């Protein structure tokens, strides 16, 4: 159906951004890219909050985050259902998205570690330059 970028696409690496957009545009769901590049300090604060309370959104340390590369090699997405975001990862649309990401030669899902809304480049570690 469609993909909307709420995140700053200019801070996300090409051709990764194009691969994500094409995959989401090909899906019948309505998807929003909510986050792309993230400063190391923001990632670290999120990671510390997650360590203190694992019910908080999942973050990792900046050296292990494709959001902190320059440009970013990861995005977070949300599914729009009606007038709100749908975070029910058991929903058929989320399962369809995970399958499509996993079938892509260019994209990788972190669904296996319960970070379903995260999509990253398959080779991001080889391409990374970590932001200060």
Rosetta blueprint (number, residue, H / E / L):
1 X L
2 X E
3 X E
4 X E
5 X E
6 X L
7 X L
8 X L
9 X H
10 X H
11 X H
12 X E
13 X L
14 X L
15 X L
16 X H
17 X H
18 X H
19 X H
20 X H
21 X H
22 X H
23 X H
24 X H
25 X H
26 X H
27 X L
28 X L
29 X L
30 X E
31 X E
32 X E
33 X E
34 X E
35 X E
36 X L
37 X L
38 X L
39 X L
40 X H
41 X H
42 X H
43 X H
44 X H
45 X H
46 X H
47 X H
48 X H
49 X H
50 X H
51 X H
52 X H
53 X L
54 X L
55 X L
56 X L
57 X L
58 X L
59 X L
60 X L
61 X L
62 X H
63 X H
64 X H
65 X L
66 X H
67 X H
68 X H
69 X E
70 X L
71 X L
72 X E
73 X L
74 X E
75 X E
76 X E
77 X E
78 X E
79 X E
80 X E
81 X E
82 X L
83 X L
84 X E
85 X E
86 X E
87 X L
88 X L
89 X L
90 X L
91 X L
92 X H
93 X H
94 X H
95 X H
96 X H
97 X H
98 X H
99 X H
100 X H
101 X H
102 X H
103 X H
104 X L
105 X L
106 X L
107 X E
108 X E
109 X E
110 X E
111 X H
112 X H
113 X H
114 X L
115 X E
116 X E
117 X E
118 X E
119 X E
120 X E
121 X E
122 X L
123 X L
124 X H
125 X H
126 X H
127 X H
128 X L
129 X L
130 X E
131 X L
132 X L
